Amino acid sequence: GLTLALAQGLWPAAGRLAGLTSSALLGPVGGGCVLVWHAMAEGVRWQLFPAYAALGFCTVVEGGFQQWWVQRRLLLAVSAAGSVLSAALAVIFPVVRLPKPSGPFGVGRRSYVWDDFSRPAFCVPIPEGHVPHRRCMADVWYPRERGGCQGRWVQFMQEKFGEKIVMSFGFPGFLGSHLGLVRSSSVRDANPKRGQRFPVVLFSHGLFSTRQAHTALIEEIVSHGFIVAAMDHPYDAIAVKFPDGTEVDYMMEYPDVTFKGFHEYRRDNLELRSGDVLFVLNRLEALSRDGEDPLAAVMDLEPGVAALGHSFGGATAIRAAQRDPRIKRVFGLDAWLWPLGMDRTAEGLDRPVILLESDTFLDDRDIFTAFNPVLTKAFTAASPRCHQVIVKGAGHYEYTDMCWVSPIFLRKFGLISLTQREIKSLHTTMAAIALFFLRTGNLDRPIVDRSGLDLEYFCAKTARRPEGAPLSQKQKQAYRDALHRLRTDDITEVTPPQEDDEDFTHQLQSLVQAFPEPAVRQHLRDAGWTDPRMP
């Protein structure tokens, strides 16, 4: 479309190649055929609308009117403007190609919907008309034979999901509609690879995300001989669309939840999410026993399974492992441990764990994230077989496929900070760490050291937070923000107190008394915030 639009402007007589008698038809028909072919082959995308318009304008003017009044420079200006604008939009919002899996197996995908009538739909009241019990929509990726297409290729993400992601930043939803054109490397309902059984991994996504947001990592793992089951967590996922047409959107408002009760709410939320993981595991075991499903003969559930999660999904994977010994290994990607609380964090885990994370969680933007490094250190210290790998300078969304979607857009809003080369290295290293860990339960330091990233390592012996570790300026601001929210009992965005607030130390005391995290008090003492009134 870009080339043809420009060509029409440079050579306005091109539409008359078949002679003057056909010029009135060849231009419009030819241009229309180009548009129809592009729509069928690649899909209509809004980024190329300016080029489409320029092509149509040049074609109609060239083929349908006398040429004596048409100036070459007009057609050139129109086609060039349309081409340049479309090219710019295509760079900012590209129809990306996800990294191809490198393993010896092809990748198939099957979708399942399971109803759990023993649990409520969510941990707070839900809108009227919604199903009152918990429903899980899950995708299962599995190895298939390489070569040949045994079904239709699966799109990376539903168009509506891309629209909702962009709308969350305050932009029109159509700016993300092109994500529905991105194709994954999975084949829908393909025949699984026969003759062997494959270990199973359970995946949990973060808040305002989806089970498809880590497709590239999942497909890479599956291509090396694993089965990955990723479930959506209704009301935490950006949107869940069930086969019967019903949809459940992210719970943007929290009925009857105050700031002081927010931790308890997320704690209940975590129990529900970890219950989803265990429920899906139960359903997979049932499929394996029944023997009728095509995957029954290829799932190897006897040795136990692994759990993998990003953000809130990282805490979900840990909590599920704490609740059920069938989960033998846990891999957390920038895990958000605040919902666990210090008590469950201090329990740790006696099985192999890897925490791959950023040096600041979501840039310490609020009280729910600023305390996360304390919790991850505490969890690592309490888990004798835990390895914590910190990627300095990495952003929260660089662990997801979102970093491929629009690097320029995400970097503009501070959601990613690494260069494209560093992001590629991070994802290559992330997949290599996951594969080695899933096979052995250990961290392969040579693989990590060859990544070229700025990394820091901790284990149970080295993760204990040193005495007197100061709070960063952003952490202080996060505490001030929390204080203001405690005063107003509001969980919406607020303007925190000024830094020169004279009663700041006393307010911190109020914070740690009201905030349900006993370890915060000790953390504040270690950081130098002392006051005789502080318990």
C-alpha positions in Angstrom: 0.0 0.0 0.0 2.8 2.4 0.9 4.7 1.6 -2.3 1.8 1.8 -4.6 0.5 5.1 -3.2 3.9 6.7 -3.7 4.2 5.1 -7.2 0.9 6.6 -8.2 2.2 10.1 -7.3 5.6 9.7 -9.0 4.2 8.2 -12.2 0.6 9.4 -12.6 0.3 7.8 -16.0 0.9 4.3 -14.7 -2.9 3.7 -14.6 -2.9 3.9 -18.4 -0.5 1.1 -19.2 -3.3 -0.8 -21.0 -4.1 2.2 -23.2 -6.2 5.3 -23.0 -9.4 3.3 -23.5 -8.9 1.3 -20.3 -7.5 4.1 -18.1 -10.8 4.9 -16.7 -11.2 1.3 -15.4 -7.6 0.1 -14.7 -6.8 2.7 -12.1 -9.9 2.2 -9.9 -10.1 -1.5 -10.4 -6.4 -2.0 -9.9 -6.3 0.1 -6.7 -9.4 -1.7 -5.4 -7.8 -5.1 -6.1 -4.7 -4.0 -4.2 -6.9 -3.0 -1.2 -8.9 -6.2 -1.3 -5.8 -8.4 -1.6 -4.1 -6.6 1.4 -7.2 -6.9 3.5 -7.5 -10.6 2.8 -3.8 -11.4 3.1 -2.8 -9.4 6.1 -5.9 -7.8 7.5 -7.1 -4.2 7.5 -5.1 -2.1 9.9 -5.8 1.5 10.9 -2.1 2.5 10.6 -2.3 2.2 6.8 -5.5 4.2 6.4 -3.6 7.3 5.2 -1.8 5.2 2.6 -5.1 3.6 1.6 -6.7 7.0 1.2 -3.7 8.3 -0.8 -3.8 5.3 -3.1 -7.6 5.7 -3.6 -7.2 9.4 -4.3 -4.5 9.0 -6.8 -6.2 6.0 -8.5 -9.6 7.8 -8.9 -8.0 11.1 -10.1 -5.7 9.2 -12.5 -8.2 6.8 -13.9 -11.5 8.7 -13.7 -10.8 12.3 -14.9 -9.2 14.1 -17.7 -5.5 14.7 -17.0 -5.1 18.2 -18.3 -5.9 19.8 -14.9 -4.1 17.3 -12.7 -0.7 18.4 -11.6 2.0 15.8 -11.0 3.1 17.5 -7.8 -0.4 17.3 -6.3 -0.4 13.5 -6.7 3.1 13.3 -5.4 2.3 15.4 -2.4 -0.8 13.4 -1.5 0.9 10.0 -2.0 4.0 11.0 -0.1 2.0 12.5 2.8 -0.1 9.3 3.1 2.9 7.1 2.9 5.0 8.9 5.4 2.1 9.2 7.9 1.3 5.5 7.6 5.0 4.6 7.9 5.3 6.6 11.1 2.1 5.0 12.6 3.4 1.6 11.6 6.6 2.2 13.5 4.9 3.5 16.6 2.2 0.8 16.6 3.7 -2.1 14.6 2.0 -5.3 13.8 4.8 -7.2 15.4 6.2 -10.6 14.8 6.7 -12.5 18.1 9.9 -14.4 18.5 9.7 -17.9 16.9 10.2 -20.9 19.2 13.6 -22.4 18.9 12.9 -26.0 20.2 12.5 -29.2 18.2 8.7 -29.4 18.7 5.9 -27.4 17.1 3.3 -25.8 19.3 -0.4 -26.6 19.5 -3.0 -24.9 21.6 -6.4 -26.0 23.0 -8.9 -23.9 25.0 -11.0 -25.1 27.9 -13.6 -23.5 30.2 -14.2 -25.1 33.6 -16.8 -24.1 36.2 -16.1 -24.4 39.9 -19.4 -24.3 41.8 -17.6 -24.6 45.1 -16.2 -21.1 45.0 -17.7 -17.6 44.6 -17.1 -15.7 41.4 -14.9 -13.1 43.2 -14.0 -11.9 46.7 -16.1 -8.8 46.5 -19.7 -8.3 45.2 -19.9 -8.6 41.4 -22.3 -6.9 39.0 -25.8 -8.2 38.7 -26.4 -10.8 36.0 -22.9 -12.3 36.3 -22.4 -16.0 37.0 -22.2 -16.3 40.8 -19.6 -19.1 40.8 -16.0 -19.1 39.7 -15.3 -19.9 36.0 -11.8 -20.5 34.6 -10.9 -20.0 31.0 -7.7 -21.7 30.2 -5.4 -22.3 27.2 -3.1 -25.3 27.2 -0.1 -25.2 24.9 1.5 -28.5 24.1 4.2 -30.0 21.8 3.1 -31.1 18.3 4.9 -32.5 15.3 7.0 -29.9 13.5 6.2 -29.2 9.9 2.9 -28.7 8.2 -0.2 -26.8 9.4 -2.6 -29.2 11.1 -5.2 -26.5 11.8 -5.4 -22.7 11.8 -2.8 -20.5 13.4 -3.8 -18.8 16.6 -3.8 -15.1 16.9 -1.6 -13.6 19.6 -4.4 -11.7 21.4 -8.0 -10.9 20.8 -8.6 -7.5 19.2 -10.8 -6.3 22.2 -7.9 -7.0 24.6 -5.6 -4.8 22.7 -8.2 -2.0 22.7 -8.6 -2.3 26.4 -4.9 -2.1 27.1 -4.6 1.1 25.1 -7.7 2.6 26.7 -6.2 2.1 30.1 -3.6 4.8 29.1 -6.4 7.2 28.2 -6.2 6.7 24.4 -8.9 5.6 21.9 -9.3 1.9 21.9 -8.8 1.5 18.1 -5.1 2.2 18.6 -4.7 -1.3 20.0 -7.1 -3.1 17.6 -4.2 -4.2 15.4 -3.0 -6.7 18.1 -5.7 -9.0 16.7 -3.6 -9.3 13.5 -0.5 -10.5 15.3 -0.1 -14.3 14.7 1.4 -16.6 17.3 3.4 -19.8 16.5 0.6 -22.0 17.8 -1.8 -24.1 15.8 -5.4 -24.4 17.1 -6.3 -28.0 18.2 -3.4 -29.6 16.4 -2.6 -33.2 17.1 -0.2 -33.6 20.0 3.2 -35.2 19.7 2.7 -38.9 20.4 5.1 -41.4 21.9 6.1 -39.6 25.0 4.8 -37.6 28.0 5.7 -34.1 28.8 5.9 -32.3 32.2 3.3 -29.7 33.0 3.7 -26.0 34.0 0.9 -23.8 35.3 1.0 -20.1 34.4 -0.7 -17.2 36.3 -0.9 -13.7 34.8 -0.8 -10.3 36.7 -3.4 -7.7 37.3 -5.0 -6.2 34.2 -3.4 -8.7 32.0 -4.3 -11.9 30.2 -3.3 -15.5 29.9 -2.0 -14.6 26.4 0.4 -11.8 27.5 3.4 -14.2 27.8 2.8 -16.2 24.6 6.3 -15.9 23.3 7.8 -17.3 26.5 5.2 -20.0 26.8 5.7 -21.1 23.2 9.5 -21.3 23.6 9.1 -23.5 26.7 6.6 -25.7 25.0 8.8 -26.1 21.9 11.4 -27.7 24.2 9.1 -30.4 25.5 6.7 -29.0 28.1 3.0 -28.5 28.4 1.9 -25.1 29.8 -1.6 -24.4 31.1 -2.4 -20.7 31.5 -5.6 -19.6 33.0 -7.4 -16.2 33.1 -8.3 -14.9 36.6 -11.8 -13.4 36.1 -12.1 -9.8 37.4 -8.3 -9.5 37.6 -7.8 -10.2 33.9 -8.2 -7.3 31.5 -11.1 -9.2 30.0 -12.3 -12.8 29.8 -14.4 -13.9 26.9 -16.1 -17.3 27.4 -17.2 -19.5 24.5 -20.9 -18.8 25.3 -20.3 -15.1 24.5 -20.3 -13.8 28.1 -17.5 -11.4 29.0 -16.0 -10.5 32.4 -14.0 -7.3 32.5 -11.4 -6.2 35.0 -12.9 -5.0 38.3 -12.0 -1.3 38.1 -13.9 -0.4 41.3 -13.8 -2.2 44.6 -17.2 -2.1 46.4 -17.0 -1.7 50.1 -13.2 -1.8 50.1 -11.4 1.0 52.0 -7.8 1.8 52.0 -7.3 0.3 55.4 -9.0 -2.9 54.2 -7.2 -3.0 50.9 -4.6 -5.5 52.1 -7.2 -7.9 53.4 -9.1 -7.6 50.1 -5.9 -8.5 48.1 -5.1 -11.2 50.5 -8.6 -12.8 49.9 -8.0 -12.1 46.2 -4.7 -14.1 46.3 -6.5 -17.1 47.9 -9.0 -17.0 45.1 -6.3 -16.8 42.4 -4.2 -19.6 43.9 -7.4 -21.6 44.1 -7.7 -21.1 40.3 -4.2 -22.6 39.8 -5.1 -25.6 42.0 -8.5 -26.0 40.3 -6.9 -26.1 36.9 -4.4 -28.7 38.1 -7.3 -30.8 39.4 -9.0 -30.5 36.0 -5.9 -31.6 34.2 -5.6 -34.6 36.4 -9.2 -35.4 35.7 -8.5 -35.2 31.9 -5.5 -37.5 32.3 -7.6 -40.0 34.2 -10.6 -40.0 31.9 -8.3 -40.7 28.9 -10.8 -39.2 26.3 -9.1 -35.8 25.8 -6.3 -35.8 23.2 -3.9 -34.4 25.8 -4.5 -37.3 28.3 -1.9 -39.5 26.7 0.9 -36.8 26.7 0.6 -35.1 30.1 3.1 -36.3 32.7 1.6 -35.2 36.1 3.0 -37.9 38.3 6.3 -36.2 39.3 4.4 -33.0 40.1 4.1 -29.7 38.2 5.8 -26.3 38.2 4.1 -22.9 38.6 5.2 -19.8 36.8 3.7 -16.3 37.2 4.2 -12.6 36.5 3.5 -9.8 39.0 0.5 -10.8 41.0 0.8 -14.1 39.2 4.2 -14.6 40.9 2.6 -14.3 44.3 -0.2 -16.6 43.1 2.3 -19.3 42.0 4.1 -19.1 45.4 0.9 -19.2 47.4 -0.4 -22.1 45.3 2.8 -24.0 46.1 2.5 -23.2 49.8 -1.0 -24.7 49.7 -0.3 -27.8 47.6 2.8 -30.0 47.6 2.0 -31.2 44.0 3.7 -27.9 42.9 7.4 -28.8 43.0 9.0 -25.6 41.5 8.1 -21.9 41.2 9.4 -19.3 38.8 8.3 -15.7 39.5 8.7 -12.9 37.0 8.8 -9.5 38.9 6.6 -11.0 41.5 4.3 -8.7 43.6 4.5 -10.3 47.1 2.6 -7.6 49.0 -0.7 -9.5 49.0 1.1 -12.4 50.7 1.8 -10.3 53.8 4.9 -10.7 55.9 3.5 -13.7 57.7 3.2 -15.9 54.6 6.3 -14.3 53.1 8.3 -15.4 56.1 7.0 -19.0 55.7 9.1 -19.1 52.5 9.0 -22.3 50.5 11.1 -25.5 50.9 11.1 -26.2 47.1 13.2 -24.7 44.3 12.2 -21.1 43.5 13.6 -18.5 41.2 12.6 -14.8 41.4 13.6 -12.8 38.4 12.8 -9.2 39.0 13.5 -5.5 38.6 15.5 -3.5 41.1 12.4 -1.3 41.7 8.9 -2.8 41.5 6.8 -0.6 39.2 9.2 2.3 40.1 8.1 2.4 43.8 5.1 4.3 42.7 2.9 3.7 45.7 2.8 1.9 49.1 1.7 -1.3 47.5 4.9 -1.5 45.4 7.5 0.4 47.5 7.5 -2.3 50.2 7.9 -5.1 47.7 11.7 -5.3 47.8 11.6 -5.9 51.5 9.2 -8.8 51.0 11.1 -10.4 48.2 14.3 -10.3 50.3 12.4 -11.8 53.3 10.9 -14.6 51.1 14.3 -15.4 49.7 15.9 -15.5 53.1 13.2 -17.9 54.3 13.4 -20.2 51.3 16.6 -22.3 51.4 16.4 -23.2 47.7 15.4 -19.8 46.4 17.6 -17.8 43.9 16.8 -14.1 43.4 18.1 -12.5 40.2 17.7 -8.7 40.0 17.9 -7.1 36.5 18.9 -3.5 37.1 17.1 -0.9 35.1 14.4 -3.3 33.8 10.8 -2.3 33.9 7.8 -4.3 35.0 6.4 -4.8 31.5 9.6 -5.9 30.0 8.9 -9.4 31.3 5.8 -9.6 29.1 5.1 -9.7 25.4 3.8 -6.1 25.7 7.4 -4.9 25.3 7.3 -6.1 21.7 3.9 -4.5 20.9 5.0 -0.8 20.9 8.4 -0.1 22.3 8.2 3.7 21.5 4.7 4.0 23.1 5.6 2.1 26.2 9.0 3.9 26.6 7.2 7.2 26.3 5.1 6.4 29.4 8.0 4.9 31.3 6.7 1.3 31.2 9.9 0.0 29.7 13.4 1.4 30.0 15.8 -1.1 28.5 17.0 -0.8 24.9 15.7 -3.1 22.3 18.9 -5.1 22.3 18.7 -5.4 26.1 15.0 -6.5 25.9 15.9 -9.2 23.4 18.7 -10.4 25.7 16.4 -10.3 28.7 13.8 -12.5 27.0 16.4 -14.9 25.6 17.9 -15.2 29.1 14.5 -15.5 30.8 13.6 -18.4 28.5 17.0 -20.1 29.1 16.7 -19.7 32.9 13.2 -21.1 32.8 14.1 -24.1 30.7 17.1 -25.1 32.8 15.2 -24.5 36.0 12.2 -26.5 34.9 14.4 -29.4 34.1 16.8 -29.3 37.0 15.4 -27.1 39.7 18.6 -25.0 39.7 19.8 -21.7 38.4 22.4 -21.9 35.6 24.7 -19.0 36.5 26.8 -19.3 33.3 23.7 -18.7 31.2 22.8 -15.7 33.2 26.3 -14.3 33.2 26.5 -14.4 29.4 23.4 -12.2 29.0 25.3 -8.9 29.1 22.7 -7.5 31.5 23.5 -5.7 34.8 22.5 -8.3 37.3 22.6 -8.9 41.1 22.2 -12.3 42.8 20.8 -13.2 46.2 20.1 -16.5 48.0 18.9 -17.5 51.5 22.3 -16.6 53.0 22.7 -13.2 51.3 19.2 -11.9 51.0 18.7 -10.5 54.5 18.3 -6.8 54.4 21.3 -5.0 56.0 20.7 -2.9 59.1 20.2 0.8 58.6 19.2 0.5 54.9 17.8 3.9 54.1 14.5 4.5 52.4 14.7 5.9 48.9 13.1 9.2 48.1 10.4 7.4 46.1 9.7 5.0 49.0 9.3 8.0 51.3 6.9 9.6 48.9 5.0 6.3 48.7 4.7 6.2 52.5 3.4 9.8 52.5 0.9 8.9 49.8 -0.3 6.1 52.0 -0.6 8.4 55.0 -2.8 10.7 53.0 -5.0 7.8 51.9 -5.3 6.6 55.5 -6.6 10.0 56.5 -9.1 10.1 53.7 -9.8 6.4 53.7 -9.7 6.5 49.9 -8.0 4.1 47.5 -8.2 6.4 44.5 -5.4 8.6 43.2 -4.6 11.4 45.7 -2.2 14.2 46.2 0.2 13.2 49.0 1.4 15.6 51.7 4.3 17.9 51.1 7.8 16.7 51.9 8.2 19.5 54.6 5.3 18.2 56.6 6.5 18.8 60.2 4.7 15.9 61.7 6.0 13.4 59.2 7.6 11.0 61.7 4.4 10.9 63.8 2.4 10.3 60.7 4.6 7.4 59.8 3.8 6.0 63.2 0.1 6.2 62.4 0.8 4.5 59.1 2.6 1.5 60.5 0.0 1.1 63.2 -2.9 1.1 60.7 -1.1 -0.7 57.9 -1.4 -4.5 58.4 2.3 -5.2 58.0 4.2 -5.6 61.3 7.5 -5.7 59.6 7.0 -2.2 58.3 7.7 -0.9 61.8 11.1 -2.7 62.0 11.8 -1.6 58.4 11.2 2.0 59.4 13.5 1.7 62.5 16.2 0.2 60.4 15.8 3.0 57.9 16.4 5.6 60.7 12.9 6.7 61.3 12.9 6.8 65.1 10.4 8.4 67.4 9.7 7.7 71.1 6.0 7.3 70.3 6.7 4.6 67.7 6.0 1.2 69.2 
